[in-house]
Amino acid sequence: MGVILRMRLLDIRYQFPMVIQRLMRGVVFRGDISQRNVYITFDDGPVPQVTPALLDLLDVYGVKATFFCVGENVQRYPDLARKVMQRGHTLACHTYHHLRGWSVSTTDYLNDVALAEQTMRSVLGPGWNNTRLFRPPHGRMTWPQYRALRATHRIVLWDVLTHDYDAAHYSAKRIHSLVQRLVREGSIITFHDSVKAQPVMLDAVEKTITTLQQSGYSFLRL
Ligand SMILES: [Zn+2]
């Protein structure tokens, strides 16, 4: 009698290899894994072309989410940023200029994070609970940037990256099936409320929510 090994095939396009997860101590890839919880997250907003429709969709299904905002967008669309907060979602930092960590110095990177948080504080006011969550754009930072931010923030990456920003190759249907294949207890799933993701994101999110709710998953904020 052979032993059946149930292996979970990992695809690095969508998930971080375990060795990276071990190396990046303190980085959050999954939330609470003790129950059927998932965490839906949106990067790069808020933008008027996409975010209002997304908020309405999330309300229809009673889902609360986490928005990793670009400071520049919060500055440009303050009413929209406040609306995201008023609708009960978590707003967290994704740098001010959507910086690619590998292309700038540690000092410039940290200053950009600080500027984003200062902007969010002034736009969102005392109602904003800065949870010190931080997600690096493109999931990339240099080692010194990571070490510096780890001391002051909870760095959040993801368990499932949906590629919704690549609408030419990822249809809503394809995203939905990849989420279905990879999701597990505590998964942090990354979408984008950006113009680039607009053609597929809303449809992909709706399909994802309905399927996961039917499978007994609850949606939590970080
Ligand atoms: Zn981003």
Residues whose N, C-alpha, C, O or C-beta is under 5 A from the ligand:
A	BS01	ZN	D43 D44 P137 H138
